[in-house]
Amino acid sequence: MARHKSQGIVLHFKEIWPLLPAALYLLSFLFVVLIYLIGLSFSAPTSDAGAFPTLQTIAKVVSMPQFRSALVNTTVFVIIGTPLELLVGIVLSLILYRHFIGRNFVRGILVLPLAVPALVTAILLFILFDYPGGHINHLLMGKYPLFPAVLSNPINWRGSEFFALSVSMIGKLWRDMPISMLIILAGLLSIDPELFDAAKTMGGGWATQFRHVVLPLIVPSISAVLLLRSIEMWKEFIFPFVLAGQTDLLGTFIESLYNDWGYSNEAAVVALVLVGCIIVTTIVLLGITELLRRLVFEGGHRGG
């Protein structure tokens, strides 16, 4: 038995060893960056303000109202945007899973956003929601044929924190939607079709099939989407930078601290907070998805 176990370990190592150089490179790079961030975060901004380590820079950042606002905005961005990406991915993948005429064409159309650079998408939204002469304002004010006027005055979309972040989230969802869709669709395609046939023979409708067949088997895909998209939401930069103006998220606030104000130590503190938020969110989501997996499978067993 010990011999079989050792052989299994050797085979497992042979499978993963080609990935070791890339893993070592990424971990080494991450280690160097974290050490550099920690060193800047616990150093005083000026040489005469105190020796390392010091909490002076951290206290300064925490006292900034811009930092607190950016942290709240980013948290809301993640809490709303991550479930939305998951929901859109599930709905579109369920649609594409079914057989219909032109399905491959629709799949190609839905993947197109990935081919458009995020900066290009953000600039297009900037033009659409420009003030006062953006196309959306013209549409709502009835300046295009066949569309009645809904507003008498244009809306300054980027002048409002709510509208600016909403437009940024729309751009983020449209740009990254194919990733969530493809991950969920891959999970659906891995399900044995005979399971659906068995559910149908036992009188199970679409809702029953989704509850007892689809959902338990795509939990790993759901977990992957939640983890990947939450990380992307936390470190989002391009869309709020172009569309949200003075409404900061953590990513854009780091850029302002470093480039606009020349505060490299303070920028490192915010970057370290961002890394911490990503780590905490990852741990929480892993716990939630594990709980979901247990609930779904236990519910499926009870239902069976």
C-alpha positions in Angstrom: 0.0 0.0 0.0 2.9 2.3 0.8 4.4 1.5 -2.5 1.3 2.5 -4.4 1.1 5.7 -2.4 4.7 6.6 -3.3 4.0 5.8 -6.9 1.0 8.1 -6.8 3.1 10.9 -5.4 5.7 10.5 -8.1 3.1 10.5 -10.8 1.4 13.6 -9.3 4.8 15.4 -9.2 5.5 14.5 -12.9 2.2 16.1 -13.8 2.8 19.4 -12.0 6.6 19.9 -12.3 6.3 21.7 -15.7 4.3 24.4 -13.9 6.9 24.9 -11.2 9.1 27.5 -13.0 6.1 29.7 -13.7 4.9 29.2 -10.1 8.3 30.1 -8.6 8.5 33.2 -10.9 5.1 34.5 -9.8 5.7 33.7 -6.1 9.1 35.4 -6.2 7.7 38.5 -7.9 4.8 38.6 -5.5 7.2 38.3 -2.5 9.5 41.1 -3.8 6.5 43.4 -4.4 5.0 42.7 -0.9 8.3 43.3 0.8 8.7 46.6 -1.0 5.1 47.7 -0.2 5.6 46.8 3.5 8.9 48.7 3.6 7.4 51.8 2.1 4.2 51.5 4.2 6.1 51.4 7.5 8.6 54.1 6.6 8.2 57.8 7.2 7.6 59.9 4.1 10.6 62.1 5.0 14.0 61.2 6.4 13.7 63.4 9.5 10.2 62.2 10.5 11.3 59.0 12.2 13.1 55.7 11.6 11.7 52.4 10.3 9.4 51.0 11.4 6.8 53.7 12.0 3.0 53.9 11.8 3.1 57.5 10.8 2.3 56.9 7.1 -0.5 54.5 7.9 -2.1 56.9 10.4 -1.9 59.6 7.8 -3.6 57.5 5.1 -6.3 56.3 7.5 -7.1 59.9 8.5 -7.6 60.9 4.8 -11.3 61.2 3.9 -10.4 60.4 0.3 -9.1 57.0 1.4 -12.2 56.2 3.4 -14.4 57.2 0.5 -12.3 55.2 -1.9 -12.5 52.1 0.4 -16.3 52.4 0.7 -16.8 52.9 -3.1 -14.6 49.9 -3.9 -16.3 47.7 -1.4 -19.7 48.6 -2.9 -18.3 48.1 -6.4 -17.2 44.6 -5.4 -20.3 43.6 -3.5 -22.6 44.7 -6.4 -20.5 43.9 -9.4 -19.3 40.4 -8.5 -22.8 38.8 -8.1 -24.0 40.7 -11.2 -21.1 39.2 -13.3 -22.0 35.7 -11.9 -25.7 36.2 -12.6 -25.1 37.4 -16.2 -22.7 34.5 -16.8 -25.1 31.9 -15.5 -28.0 33.3 -17.6 -26.0 33.6 -20.8 -24.4 30.2 -20.4 -27.8 28.6 -19.9 -29.0 30.2 -23.0 -26.0 29.1 -25.1 -26.2 25.6 -23.6 -29.5 25.0 -25.4 -29.5 24.0 -29.0 -31.0 26.6 -31.4 -30.3 27.9 -34.9 -27.4 30.3 -35.0 -26.0 29.3 -31.6 -22.4 29.4 -32.7 -22.9 32.8 -34.2 -24.5 34.1 -31.0 -21.5 32.6 -29.0 -19.1 34.5 -31.3 -21.0 37.8 -30.8 -21.1 37.4 -27.0 -17.3 36.8 -26.9 -16.5 39.9 -28.9 -16.2 42.2 -25.8 -13.0 40.4 -24.9 -11.5 41.5 -28.3 -12.1 45.2 -27.5 -9.5 46.7 -25.2 -10.9 48.0 -21.9 -9.6 51.5 -22.6 -11.4 51.6 -25.9 -14.6 50.5 -24.2 -14.2 53.1 -21.5 -13.7 55.9 -24.1 -16.8 54.7 -26.0 -18.8 55.0 -22.9 -17.3 58.4 -22.2 -18.6 59.6 -25.6 -22.0 58.0 -25.0 -22.5 59.5 -21.5 -20.7 62.8 -22.2 -22.2 66.0 -20.8 -24.0 67.8 -22.2 -23.7 66.5 -25.8 -23.4 62.7 -25.3 -25.5 60.4 -27.3 -27.5 59.1 -24.3 -28.5 62.7 -23.4 -29.5 63.4 -27.0 -31.5 60.2 -27.0 -33.3 61.0 -23.7 -34.0 64.6 -24.9 -35.7 63.4 -28.1 -33.1 64.7 -30.5 -33.1 61.4 -32.5 -36.0 60.4 -34.8 -38.6 57.9 -33.4 -37.5 58.5 -29.8 -39.8 60.8 -27.7 -38.2 63.2 -25.2 -37.9 62.0 -21.7 -35.8 64.8 -20.3 -35.8 68.5 -20.8 -32.2 69.0 -19.5 -29.1 66.8 -19.9 -27.8 64.7 -17.1 -24.2 65.2 -15.9 -23.5 61.5 -15.6 -19.9 61.8 -14.5 -20.7 64.6 -12.1 -22.7 62.3 -9.9 -20.9 59.7 -7.8 -23.8 57.2 -8.2 -24.1 57.7 -12.0 -20.3 57.7 -12.5 -19.8 54.4 -10.7 -22.9 52.9 -12.3 -21.6 53.7 -15.8 -18.2 52.3 -14.8 -19.8 49.1 -13.6 -21.8 48.8 -16.8 -18.6 49.0 -18.8 -16.8 46.5 -16.5 -19.7 44.1 -16.8 -19.9 44.3 -20.6 -16.2 44.0 -21.0 -15.7 41.0 -18.7 -19.0 39.2 -19.1 -17.6 36.7 -21.6 -15.1 35.4 -19.0 -17.9 34.5 -16.5 -20.1 33.1 -19.3 -17.3 30.8 -20.7 -16.4 29.5 -17.3 -20.0 28.6 -16.4 -20.6 27.2 -19.9 -17.5 25.0 -19.6 -19.0 23.6 -16.3 -22.4 23.0 -18.1 -20.8 21.2 -21.0 -18.9 18.9 -18.6 -22.3 17.5 -17.2 -23.2 14.1 -18.6 -26.4 14.5 -20.7 -27.6 11.2 -19.3 -28.2 12.9 -16.0 -30.8 15.2 -17.7 -32.4 12.2 -19.3 -32.7 10.4 -16.0 -34.2 13.5 -14.4 -36.8 13.8 -17.2 -37.8 10.1 -16.9 -38.5 10.7 -13.2 -40.7 13.6 -14.1 -38.3 16.4 -13.2 -39.0 19.7 -14.9 -36.5 22.5 -15.8 -36.5 23.9 -12.3 -35.9 20.5 -10.8 -33.1 19.7 -13.2 -31.4 23.0 -12.4 -31.7 22.5 -8.7 -30.6 18.9 -8.5 -28.5 18.4 -11.5 -27.0 21.7 -12.9 -26.4 23.7 -9.7 -24.5 21.0 -7.7 -22.2 20.3 -10.7 -21.4 23.9 -11.6 -20.5 24.9 -8.0 -16.7 24.7 -8.9 -17.4 27.0 -11.9 -19.4 29.4 -9.7 -16.5 29.4 -7.2 -14.0 30.2 -9.9 -16.1 33.0 -11.2 -16.7 34.5 -7.8 -12.9 34.4 -6.9 -11.6 35.7 -10.3 -14.2 38.4 -10.7 -14.0 39.7 -7.1 -10.3 40.1 -7.5 -10.8 42.0 -10.8 -13.5 44.2 -9.1 -11.2 45.1 -6.2 -8.3 46.2 -8.5 -10.4 47.9 -11.2 -8.7 51.0 -12.6 -9.5 51.8 -16.2 -13.3 52.3 -16.1 -13.4 54.5 -13.0 -10.3 56.4 -14.1 -11.9 57.3 -17.4 -15.6 57.6 -16.4 -15.8 58.3 -12.7 -13.8 61.6 -12.7 -13.1 62.6 -9.1 -14.9 59.6 -7.6 -12.1 57.4 -6.5 -11.8 53.6 -6.1 -8.7 52.2 -4.4 -7.0 51.6 -7.7 -7.5 55.2 -9.0 -6.7 56.6 -5.5 -3.3 54.9 -5.6 -2.6 56.5 -9.0 -3.6 59.9 -7.6 -1.4 59.5 -4.5 1.7 58.4 -6.5 1.5 60.5 -9.7 -0.6 63.6 -8.8 0.6 64.2 -5.3 4.0 62.4 -5.2 3.1 60.4 -2.1 4.8 57.1 -2.8 4.7 55.9 0.8 1.0 56.6 1.1 0.3 54.9 -2.2 2.1 51.8 -0.9 -0.2 51.8 2.2 -3.3 51.9 0.0 -1.9 49.2 -2.2 -1.2 47.0 0.9 -4.8 47.6 2.0 -6.0 46.5 -1.4 -4.0 43.3 -1.2 -5.4 42.7 2.2 -9.0 43.2 1.0 -8.4 40.7 -1.9 -7.0 38.1 0.5 -9.9 38.5 3.0 -12.4 38.4 0.2 -10.8 35.2 -1.2 -11.0 33.5 2.2 -14.6 34.5 2.7 -15.7 33.4 -0.8 -13.9 30.0 -0.4 -15.9 29.5 2.8 -19.2 30.6 1.2 -18.7 28.3 -1.9 -17.8 25.4 0.3 -20.9 26.0 2.4 -23.0 26.3 -0.8 -21.5 23.0 -2.1 -22.4 21.2 1.1 -25.9 22.7 1.2 -26.5 21.8 -2.5 -25.3 18.3 -2.3 -27.0 17.6 1.1 -30.2 19.0 -0.3 -29.8 16.9 -3.5 -29.4 13.8 -1.4 -32.4 14.6 0.7 -34.4 15.3 -2.4 -33.3 12.1 -4.0 
